[in-house]
Amino acid sequence: FPIWWYVAPTIVNTFLEQYDLSGKTIIPLATSGSSGMGNTNKELAVSCPGAELKEGKRFPADASAEELKAWAEGFGI
């Protein structure tokens, strides 16, 4: 998702709230031209109770597929 003023867009919270994510792991991956992750995890945590919310990462819009793959592989994905 794109970062909007240091948080995820509200639609991401709405999506998370539609499912029981208890016991699941959520790893935010975002893009932004300049904003960092800011309060993203704090804002998302209330929408996915019972899930393990890992620290995510913001990538620039022009991040390569190889860069994204290397990051994801660090989680054993």
Summary of the structure (lengths in Angstrom):
residues: 77
radius of gyration: 12.5
end to end distance: 18.8
largest distance: 33.2
contacts: 190
relative contact order: 0.23
helix: 30%
strand: 17%
